[in-house]
């Protein structure tokens, strides 16, 4: 855990869209904290600091709620679709040593064999990991892989202490020939041209 994840949270007792709007205008983000059979706790978080933290997938916050310390996992970030302003955050109560199920982004590394392209079929993999050791991403190497190569979830090397939740048979990465894609695009274009000619 690092210093930048320590967040001062304020308890809030007022609700509704109008109050949430005023909160955001004051540079704060409304959030709700739930889990472990406790009643939901409504808090206000410092906007700039938390906006930077939640850029990482599965960010973990060390909340100080008016003197009470609480670990919380960011489960959902709701944004305004036009302005991309964070409107609300859902936080899950977690405890040190506890394992949680999360979706972790897949990052492809390396270069496949010349004349091939890499298709990422699964952008995330579901794993179970210790709450304070959640990886930001999982790397999958395609270095030197030939056409027809497949990497399934079972083939992915997970961080120590993590276990796979995703079906092991799920396809994560497939390597195919570049020409096959070009031919598909050309045939699609030819079909579109033929359709246009027929319509005329």
Helices and strands as residue ranges (DSSP letters): G 3-5, E 6-11, H 17-25, E 28-35, E 38-46, H 47-53, E 60-65, E 68-79, E 86-94, E 99-109, E 116-120, E 124-130, E 137-141, E 150-152, G 153-155, E 163-164, E 171-177, H 178-199
